[in-house]
Amino acid sequence: MSFSDRPLGSFVAKDPALTLDDARRALAGPGGTHAHVWTLRDGLTALAALAAFMAVAAGLWLVSGAVVPWDSKNHFYPMFRFLGEALQRGDVPLWNPYHFAGHPSVADPQSLIFTPTFFLFALIAPSASMQSFDLFVFLHLLMGGAGVLGLCRRHGFVPSAAVLAGLIFMLGGVAASRLQHTGMIISYSFFPLALWMLEAMLERRRIALGIGFGVVASLMALGRDQVAYLFCLVLIARVVHAALASRRPLDYLAERWVVLLVAGATGAAILAVPVLLTLQFLASSNRPGIAFGVAAAGSLAPVNFVTMLAPDIFGSLGKTYSYWGPGYDTMAEPDWTDRAVDYLFIGTAPAVLGLWHGLAGGRIFAKEMRFVHYVLATALVYTLGRWTPLFAPIFDFFPGVSLYRRPADAAFVLNAGFALSAGYLLHRFVAHGAPRPFQKLPRPLAHALTASAAGLVLSLLVGGLAFSLETGHWREALPAIGVALASGAAIALVLALGESKDKRTLAAIVLVAATAGELLWRNAADPLNAEPATRYSIFNGPAAAESAA
């Protein structure tokens, strides 16, 4: 089953012709995507590659004496330590007397009480250090990366493409820049496993898979944050899309009502108590609801997408914290985002694949990945928030949206979608080489797609430079643009030189290695997600604080 609810190799080739109907068929995909049949060796090698990458990334924090800062250590780590010490004493940690004037921990999603992985960690290592806490969070991302491998294996991607998708999921964009938001990272990490289980359940219709999906989806939803909420909507949309793609939606759902009911009942049983407690606490909190103006200030300004091409164009990675990108002090409109929220870099190779093979080549319109790109388009509208006319009615009328204050949180959905899309595009390159829109599509359409890709690159770079000019930092922005153009040219050269069938696999490996190197260089233990551990030594206890003084 592919994301179109059809096998990757099920499409019949058509001779290219300059007609609208054949253009539609050409955009829908080629005659057979040559689904790769994975061996045990493929799976173990891909998993080992992701594990090695995450080990190197984690090592960068350790050797630099850094920890994931801000909310991770000011809030989540103390919550974890309270949970661990309460369990060690044999107490039931329903109430935290140390948080403000007392706090109902049992009703707070950020207390980690109803996060089973952290609850077990607190039982095993109640006094875990800040570094151990970070490593455990990294293990969640590795788990998510393994889930991405499972999805890619299911859809027949070649292993190198699956590894690329896993790398982006684990340390691309906001997965790296917002590591401080531990709860969101946990919710994000469970999503690939939940989607994998859902697709298996819909295909095989087994009760055990229904229970398994209900459990995994609930582990994701227990975070009760906006990331969990949005991914729950994605899972629901996957069921709807699969039903509609079957061309007999009512029959499709009728054939699966038992497993859907089992999954729903399992999820309800797990989520009922935590959700009811949170709703009760919400009514007396300072956030029973969010006004539209407050939420709109958390929208992601369109100019931030230039960081996908030039990650340091706004000084996001500078150790002097001299950030000049969109924020409360650089925007005329209220803007509560910061350099961590605004950072979207996932690697140069994925960006080039998306712009050249995806948009200019028309492969983002392929039927077999249509669901992923529907999700990306919807998440883009949501992430932009007030910058599109669609967010206001969504906020006013769609249930649950008004409970959250930062539409930019949907960038986590974008990151997951970009990961799967990049993996698909690399798989298509290995299977079929570079796209040839001027041979497969009507010439006007091919010209339009090429112009769209070129125009998007130009508008992002010019927009980023213009924003830097307004803030007096255009000189600092120019080198970042130069590096982006040089890196993009190098990736394009690899794709061009590796075009022949006997070189594509090697070219794909080079692109994956280049992406891994870039993500380690740009996104691991950088100023967006790392500060000296000594700044937070007080949270390790009085003795540790005194020794660090």
C-alpha positions as CSV (number, residue, x, y, z in Angstrom):
1,M,0.0,0.0,0.0
2,S,1.4,3.4,-0.9
3,F,0.4,6.8,0.2
4,S,-2.1,6.8,-2.7
5,D,-3.5,3.4,-1.4
6,R,-2.0,1.7,-4.4
7,P,1.3,-0.2,-4.6
8,L,4.3,1.8,-5.8
9,G,4.6,-0.4,-8.9
10,S,1.0,-0.5,-9.9
11,F,1.0,2.3,-12.5
12,V,0.9,1.6,-16.2
13,A,3.3,3.6,-18.4
14,K,1.8,5.9,-21.0
15,D,3.5,7.4,-24.1
16,P,4.0,11.1,-23.5
17,A,1.8,13.4,-25.6
18,L,1.0,17.1,-25.6
19,T,-2.6,16.7,-24.4
20,L,-4.1,17.8,-21.1
21,D,-5.3,14.3,-20.2
22,D,-1.9,12.8,-20.8
23,A,-0.3,15.6,-18.9
24,R,-2.4,14.7,-16.0
25,R,-1.4,11.1,-16.3
26,A,2.2,12.0,-16.6
27,L,2.1,14.1,-13.5
28,A,0.4,11.2,-11.7
29,G,3.5,9.1,-12.0
30,P,5.6,6.8,-14.2
31,G,4.9,3.2,-15.3
32,G,6.1,1.4,-12.2
33,T,8.4,3.0,-9.6
34,H,10.3,-0.3,-9.2
35,A,9.5,-0.9,-5.5
36,H,12.6,-2.1,-3.7
37,V,12.1,-5.4,-1.8
38,W,14.1,-5.0,1.5
39,T,16.2,-7.8,2.9
40,L,17.1,-8.2,6.5
41,R,20.6,-6.8,5.7
42,D,19.0,-3.7,4.2
43,G,17.0,-3.0,7.3
44,L,19.8,-3.6,9.7
45,T,22.2,-1.5,7.7
46,A,19.8,1.4,7.4
47,L,19.0,1.2,11.1
48,A,22.7,1.1,12.0
49,A,23.3,4.2,9.8
50,L,20.6,6.2,11.7
51,A,21.9,4.9,15.1
52,A,25.5,5.9,14.2
53,F,24.3,9.3,13.0
54,M,22.4,9.9,16.3
55,A,25.4,8.7,18.3
56,V,27.7,11.2,16.6
57,A,25.1,13.9,17.1
58,A,24.7,13.2,20.8
59,G,28.5,13.0,21.2
60,L,28.8,16.6,20.0
61,W,26.7,17.7,23.0
62,L,28.8,15.5,25.3
63,V,32.3,16.5,24.1
64,S,31.3,20.2,24.2
65,G,30.0,20.0,27.7
66,A,26.6,21.3,26.5
67,V,23.0,20.4,27.2
68,V,19.8,21.2,25.4
69,P,18.9,24.5,27.1
70,W,15.9,26.7,28.0
71,D,12.6,25.0,28.5
72,S,14.3,21.6,28.5
73,K,16.3,22.4,31.6
74,N,14.2,25.2,33.2
75,H,11.0,23.3,33.1
76,F,11.0,19.7,31.8
77,Y,14.1,18.5,33.7
78,P,12.9,19.7,37.1
79,M,9.5,18.1,36.4
80,F,11.3,14.9,35.6
81,R,13.4,15.1,38.8
82,F,10.3,15.7,40.9
83,L,8.6,12.7,39.3
84,G,11.7,10.5,39.9
85,E,12.2,11.5,43.5
86,A,8.5,11.1,44.3
87,L,8.5,7.6,42.9
88,Q,11.7,6.8,44.7
89,R,10.0,7.8,48.0
90,G,7.0,5.7,47.2
91,D,4.8,8.8,46.8
92,V,2.1,9.2,44.1
93,P,3.1,12.4,42.3
94,L,-0.3,13.9,41.8
95,W,0.5,17.3,43.3
96,N,3.7,19.2,43.1
97,P,4.1,21.5,46.1
98,Y,7.3,23.1,44.7
99,H,5.9,24.5,41.5
100,F,4.6,28.0,42.1
101,A,2.3,27.8,45.1
102,G,1.5,24.2,44.3
103,H,0.5,22.6,41.1
104,P,-1.7,19.6,40.0
105,S,0.9,17.6,38.2
106,V,-1.5,14.9,37.4
107,A,-3.4,17.3,35.1
108,D,-0.4,18.9,33.5
109,P,0.7,17.3,30.2
110,Q,4.2,18.6,30.8
111,S,4.7,16.9,34.1
112,L,5.6,13.6,32.2
113,I,3.4,11.5,34.6
114,F,1.4,10.1,31.7
115,T,4.4,9.8,29.3
116,P,5.1,6.1,29.8
117,T,8.7,6.2,28.5
118,F,9.7,9.0,30.8
119,F,7.7,7.5,33.7
120,L,9.8,4.3,33.3
121,F,13.0,6.3,33.0
122,A,12.1,8.1,36.2
123,L,11.6,4.7,38.0
124,I,14.9,3.4,36.7
125,A,17.0,6.5,37.0
126,P,15.3,9.0,39.3
127,S,18.4,11.2,39.7
128,A,19.5,11.1,36.0
129,S,21.8,13.9,35.0
130,M,20.9,16.6,32.5
131,Q,23.0,14.8,29.9
132,S,21.3,11.5,30.5
133,F,17.9,13.3,30.2
134,D,19.0,14.7,26.8
135,L,20.2,11.3,25.6
136,F,16.9,9.8,26.5
137,V,15.2,12.5,24.4
138,F,17.6,11.7,21.5
139,L,16.5,8.0,21.8
140,H,12.9,9.1,21.1
141,L,14.1,10.8,17.9
142,L,16.0,7.6,16.9
143,M,12.8,5.7,17.6
144,G,10.9,8.0,15.2
145,G,13.7,7.6,12.7
146,A,13.2,3.8,12.9
147,G,9.5,4.4,12.3
148,V,10.4,6.4,9.2
149,L,12.5,3.5,7.9
150,G,9.5,1.2,8.5
151,L,7.3,3.5,6.4
152,C,9.8,3.7,3.6
153,R,10.3,0.0,3.6
154,R,6.6,-0.5,3.4
155,H,6.4,1.8,0.3
156,G,9.4,0.2,-1.4
157,F,11.9,3.0,-1.2
158,V,15.5,2.1,-1.7
159,P,17.5,2.0,1.6
160,S,19.5,5.1,0.9
161,A,16.3,7.1,0.4
162,A,14.9,5.7,3.6
163,V,18.0,6.8,5.5
164,L,17.7,10.3,4.0
165,A,14.1,10.5,5.2
166,G,15.2,9.3,8.7
167,L,18.0,11.8,9.0
168,I,15.7,14.7,8.2
169,F,13.1,13.5,10.6
170,M,15.6,13.1,13.4
171,L,17.6,16.3,13.1
172,G,16.2,18.4,10.4
173,G,14.5,21.8,10.8
174,V,12.5,22.2,14.0
175,A,13.3,18.7,15.2
176,A,16.8,20.2,15.9
177,S,16.0,23.8,16.6
178,R,13.2,23.2,19.0
179,L,14.7,20.4,21.0
180,Q,14.1,22.5,24.1
181,H,10.3,21.7,23.7
182,T,10.6,18.2,25.1
183,G,6.9,17.4,25.1
184,M,6.5,18.3,21.5
185,I,9.6,16.3,20.6
186,I,8.1,13.2,22.3
187,S,4.8,13.6,20.4
188,Y,6.6,14.1,17.2
189,S,8.7,11.0,17.7
190,F,5.7,8.7,18.0
191,F,4.1,9.9,14.8
192,P,5.9,7.6,12.2
193,L,5.2,4.5,14.3
194,A,1.6,5.5,14.6
195,L,1.3,6.1,10.8
196,W,3.1,2.8,10.1
197,M,0.7,0.9,12.4
198,L,-2.3,2.6,10.9
199,E,-1.4,1.6,7.4
200,A,-0.7,-1.9,8.4
201,M,-4.1,-2.0,10.3
202,L,-6.0,-0.7,7.3
203,E,-4.4,-3.2,5.0
204,R,-4.5,-6.4,7.1
205,R,-7.6,-5.6,9.2
206,R,-6.4,-7.6,12.2
207,I,-7.6,-6.9,15.8
208,A,-4.1,-7.1,17.2
209,L,-3.0,-4.3,14.8
210,G,-6.0,-2.2,15.8
211,I,-5.0,-2.5,19.5
212,G,-1.3,-1.8,18.6
213,F,-2.3,1.3,16.6
214,G,-4.6,2.5,19.4
215,V,-1.7,2.2,21.9
216,V,1.0,3.9,19.8
217,A,-1.4,6.7,18.6
218,S,-2.3,7.3,22.3
219,L,1.3,7.5,23.3
220,M,1.6,10.3,20.7
221,A,-1.6,12.0,21.8
222,L,-0.8,11.9,25.5
223,G,1.4,14.9,25.0
224,R,-1.8,17.0,24.6
225,D,0.2,19.7,22.9
226,Q,-0.5,21.2,19.5
227,V,2.0,18.9,17.7
228,A,0.1,15.9,19.1
229,Y,-3.2,17.5,18.1
230,L,-2.1,18.1,14.5
231,F,-0.6,14.7,14.0
232,C,-3.9,13.2,15.3
233,L,-5.6,15.1,12.5
234,V,-3.1,13.7,10.0
235,L,-3.9,10.1,11.1
236,I,-7.6,10.8,10.7
237,A,-7.0,12.3,7.3
238,R,-5.0,9.2,6.3
239,V,-8.1,7.0,6.9
240,V,-10.3,9.4,5.0
241,H,-7.8,9.6,2.1
242,A,-7.5,5.8,1.9
243,A,-11.3,5.4,1.9
244,L,-11.7,8.0,-0.9
245,A,-8.8,6.6,-2.9
246,S,-10.5,3.2,-2.9
247,R,-13.3,4.7,-5.0
248,R,-15.9,3.0,-2.8
249,P,-15.4,4.8,0.6
250,L,-18.4,3.4,2.4
251,D,-17.5,-0.1,1.5
252,Y,-13.9,0.5,2.4
253,L,-14.9,1.8,5.9
254,A,-17.5,-1.0,6.4
255,E,-14.9,-3.6,5.8
256,R,-12.7,-2.1,8.5
257,W,-15.2,-0.9,11.0
258,V,-14.2,-3.6,13.5
259,V,-10.5,-2.7,13.6
260,L,-11.3,1.1,13.6
261,L,-13.6,0.6,16.5
262,V,-11.0,-1.5,18.4
263,A,-8.4,1.2,17.8
264,G,-10.7,3.9,18.9
265,A,-11.7,2.1,22.0
266,T,-8.1,1.4,22.9
267,G,-7.2,5.0,22.5
268,A,-10.2,6.2,24.5
269,A,-9.3,3.9,27.3
270,I,-5.8,5.2,27.5
271,L,-6.6,8.9,27.0
272,A,-9.8,9.3,28.9
273,V,-8.4,10.1,32.4
274,P,-5.4,12.3,31.3
275,V,-7.6,14.3,28.9
276,L,-10.4,14.8,31.4
277,L,-8.0,15.9,34.1
278,T,-6.4,18.4,31.7
279,L,-9.7,19.8,30.5
280,Q,-10.7,20.3,34.2
281,F,-7.4,22.0,35.0
282,L,-7.7,24.1,31.8
283,A,-10.9,25.8,32.9
284,S,-9.1,27.3,35.9
285,S,-5.8,28.1,34.2
286,N,-4.6,31.3,32.5
287,R,-5.1,29.6,29.1
288,P,-8.7,28.3,28.9
289,G,-8.7,29.7,25.4
290,I,-6.5,31.7,23.1
291,A,-7.6,34.9,21.4
292,F,-7.0,35.1,17.6
293,G,-4.6,38.0,17.9
294,V,-2.4,36.1,20.4
295,A,-2.3,33.0,18.1
296,A,-1.7,35.2,15.0
297,A,1.5,36.5,16.7
298,G,2.8,33.0,16.6
299,S,2.5,32.6,12.8
300,L,5.6,31.8,10.8
301,A,6.5,34.7,8.5
302,P,7.0,33.5,4.8
303,V,10.5,34.9,4.7
304,N,11.6,32.3,7.2
305,F,11.5,29.6,4.5
306,V,14.8,31.0,3.1
307,T,16.5,29.2,6.0
308,M,15.8,26.0,4.1
309,L,18.3,27.3,1.5
310,A,20.6,29.5,3.6
311,P,20.4,28.4,7.3
312,D,22.5,31.3,8.7
313,I,21.1,34.1,6.6
314,F,19.6,35.8,9.7
315,G,22.4,34.9,12.1
316,S,20.4,31.9,13.5
317,L,23.6,29.9,14.1
318,G,25.7,32.7,15.5
319,K,27.2,32.2,18.9
320,T,26.8,35.8,19.7
321,Y,23.0,35.5,19.6
322,S,22.9,38.5,17.2
323,Y,19.8,37.2,15.4
324,W,18.1,39.7,13.0
325,G,15.4,37.5,11.5
326,P,11.6,37.8,12.1
327,G,10.7,38.4,15.8
328,Y,9.2,40.8,18.2
329,D,11.8,43.5,17.7
330,T,12.2,43.3,13.9
331,M,8.6,43.0,12.7
332,A,6.0,45.7,12.4
333,E,3.2,43.3,13.3
334,P,3.2,41.4,16.6
335,D,5.5,38.4,16.2
336,W,6.3,36.0,19.1
337,T,8.5,33.7,17.1
338,D,12.2,33.5,17.6
339,R,15.2,32.1,15.8
340,A,14.5,28.5,17.0
341,V,10.9,28.6,15.9
342,D,11.9,30.2,12.6
343,Y,14.7,27.7,11.6
344,L,13.8,25.2,8.9
345,F,17.0,23.8,7.4
346,I,16.9,20.1,6.5
347,G,19.9,19.9,4.2
348,T,20.9,21.2,0.8
349,A,20.3,17.9,-1.0
350,P,16.7,17.6,0.1
351,A,16.1,21.2,-0.9
352,V,17.6,20.7,-4.4
353,L,15.6,17.5,-4.9
354,G,12.4,19.2,-3.9
355,L,13.0,22.2,-6.1
356,W,14.4,20.5,-9.2
357,H,13.0,16.9,-9.2
358,G,9.9,17.7,-7.2
359,L,8.6,21.1,-8.4
360,A,10.4,21.7,-11.7
361,G,10.2,18.0,-12.6
362,G,6.6,17.6,-11.5
363,R,7.3,14.7,-9.2
364,I,5.6,16.2,-6.2
365,F,2.3,15.7,-8.1
366,A,2.9,11.9,-8.3
367,K,-0.2,10.0,-7.3
368,E,1.6,7.6,-5.1
369,M,2.8,10.4,-2.8
370,R,-0.3,12.6,-3.1
371,F,-1.3,12.2,0.5
372,V,2.0,13.4,1.8
373,H,1.9,16.5,-0.4
374,Y,-1.7,17.2,0.6
375,V,-0.5,17.2,4.2
376,L,2.4,19.4,3.4
377,A,0.2,21.9,1.6
378,T,-2.3,22.0,4.5
379,A,0.5,22.2,7.1
380,L,2.0,25.1,5.2
381,V,-1.2,27.1,5.3
382,Y,-1.5,26.4,9.0
383,T,2.1,27.3,9.8
384,L,1.9,30.6,8.0
385,G,-1.1,31.5,10.1
386,R,-2.2,35.1,9.7
387,W,-0.1,35.4,6.5
388,T,-2.9,33.6,4.6
389,P,-6.6,34.4,4.7
390,L,-7.5,30.8,5.5
391,F,-6.2,30.7,9.1
392,A,-8.8,33.0,10.6
393,P,-11.8,30.8,9.7
394,I,-9.8,27.7,10.6
395,F,-9.1,29.2,14.0
396,D,-12.7,30.3,14.5
397,F,-14.5,27.2,13.4
398,F,-12.3,24.1,13.4
399,P,-12.6,22.3,16.8
400,G,-9.5,22.5,19.0
401,V,-7.5,25.1,17.1
402,S,-8.3,27.9,19.4
403,L,-6.8,26.1,22.4
404,Y,-3.3,26.7,21.0
405,R,-1.3,29.9,20.6
406,R,1.4,29.2,18.0
407,P,0.4,28.0,14.5
408,A,4.2,27.8,13.7
409,D,4.1,24.5,15.7
410,A,2.8,22.9,12.5
411,A,6.4,23.1,11.3
412,F,6.8,19.7,12.9
413,V,4.2,18.4,10.5
414,L,6.1,20.1,7.7
415,N,9.4,18.5,8.8
416,A,7.9,15.0,8.8
417,G,6.3,15.6,5.4
418,F,9.6,17.0,4.0
419,A,11.4,13.9,5.2
420,L,9.0,11.5,3.4
421,S,8.9,13.7,0.3
422,A,12.7,13.9,0.1
423,G,13.0,10.1,0.6
424,Y,10.5,9.6,-2.2
425,L,12.3,11.9,-4.6
426,L,15.7,10.3,-4.0
427,H,14.0,6.9,-4.5
428,R,12.6,8.1,-7.8
429,F,16.1,9.4,-8.8
430,V,17.7,6.0,-8.2
431,A,14.9,4.2,-10.0
432,H,14.4,6.5,-13.0
433,G,17.0,9.2,-13.0
434,A,16.3,12.9,-13.3
435,P,12.9,14.0,-14.4
436,R,12.4,15.2,-18.0
437,P,9.4,17.4,-17.9
438,F,10.0,18.8,-21.5
439,Q,9.7,15.2,-22.8
440,K,6.8,14.1,-20.6
441,L,4.6,17.1,-20.3
442,P,3.1,19.8,-22.6
443,R,5.8,22.4,-23.1
444,P,3.8,25.3,-21.5
445,L,3.3,23.2,-18.4
446,A,7.0,22.3,-18.3
447,H,8.0,25.9,-18.6
448,A,5.5,26.9,-15.9
449,L,6.9,24.3,-13.4
450,T,10.5,25.3,-14.2
451,A,9.7,29.0,-13.8
452,S,7.9,28.2,-10.5
453,A,10.9,26.5,-9.1
454,A,13.3,29.2,-10.2
455,G,11.0,32.0,-9.1
456,L,10.6,30.4,-5.6
457,V,14.4,30.2,-5.1
458,L,14.8,33.8,-6.3
459,S,12.0,35.2,-4.2
460,L,13.2,33.4,-1.0
461,L,16.8,34.6,-1.4
462,V,15.8,38.1,-2.5
463,G,13.3,38.3,0.4
464,G,15.8,37.1,2.9
465,L,18.4,39.6,1.7
466,A,15.8,42.4,1.7
467,F,14.9,41.6,5.2
468,S,18.5,41.6,6.3
469,L,19.0,45.0,4.5
470,E,16.1,46.5,6.5
471,T,17.7,45.4,9.7
472,G,21.2,46.6,8.7
473,H,22.7,43.1,8.3
474,W,22.9,42.6,4.5
475,R,26.7,42.2,4.6
476,E,26.4,39.3,7.0
477,A,23.6,37.8,4.9
478,L,25.6,37.7,1.6
479,P,28.1,35.0,2.7
480,A,25.3,32.8,3.8
481,I,23.6,33.2,0.4
482,G,27.0,32.5,-1.4
483,V,27.4,29.3,0.6
484,A,23.8,28.2,-0.2
485,L,24.3,28.8,-3.9
486,A,27.7,26.9,-3.9
487,S,26.2,24.0,-2.0
488,G,23.2,23.8,-4.2
489,A,25.4,23.8,-7.3
490,A,27.5,21.0,-5.8
491,I,24.5,18.9,-5.1
492,A,23.1,19.5,-8.6
493,L,26.4,18.5,-10.1
494,V,26.3,15.2,-8.2
495,L,22.8,14.5,-9.5
496,A,23.9,15.4,-13.0
497,L,27.1,13.3,-13.0
498,G,25.3,10.4,-11.3
499,E,22.5,10.3,-13.9
500,S,23.5,7.1,-15.6
501,K,21.8,4.0,-14.2
502,D,25.0,2.4,-13.0
503,K,26.0,5.5,-11.0
504,R,22.7,6.5,-9.3
505,T,23.1,4.3,-6.2
506,L,26.5,5.8,-5.5
507,A,25.2,9.3,-6.2
508,A,22.4,8.6,-3.7
509,I,24.8,7.5,-1.0
510,V,26.9,10.6,-1.6
511,L,23.8,12.8,-1.2
512,V,22.8,11.0,2.0
513,A,26.4,11.4,3.4
514,A,26.4,15.1,2.5
515,T,23.1,15.6,4.2
516,A,24.3,13.8,7.3
517,G,27.4,16.0,7.4
518,E,25.4,19.2,6.9
519,L,22.9,18.3,9.7
520,L,25.7,17.5,12.1
521,W,27.5,20.7,11.2
522,R,24.5,23.0,11.2
523,N,21.9,21.4,13.5
524,A,23.7,19.4,16.2
525,A,24.9,21.1,19.4
526,D,24.7,24.6,17.8
527,P,23.6,27.8,19.5
528,L,19.9,26.9,18.7
529,N,19.9,23.9,20.9
530,A,23.0,23.9,23.1
531,E,24.4,25.9,26.0
532,P,27.1,25.0,28.6
533,A,25.8,22.6,31.2
534,T,27.3,24.8,33.9
535,R,24.5,27.4,33.3
536,Y,22.0,24.9,34.6
537,S,24.0,23.1,37.2
538,I,21.6,24.2,40.0
539,F,19.1,21.7,38.6
540,N,21.5,18.8,39.4
541,G,21.2,19.6,43.1
542,P,23.0,21.9,45.6
543,A,26.2,19.8,45.6
544,A,26.5,19.9,41.8
545,A,25.8,23.7,41.8
546,E,28.5,24.3,44.4
547,S,31.1,22.3,42.6
548,A,30.3,24.2,39.3
549,A,30.6,27.5,41.0
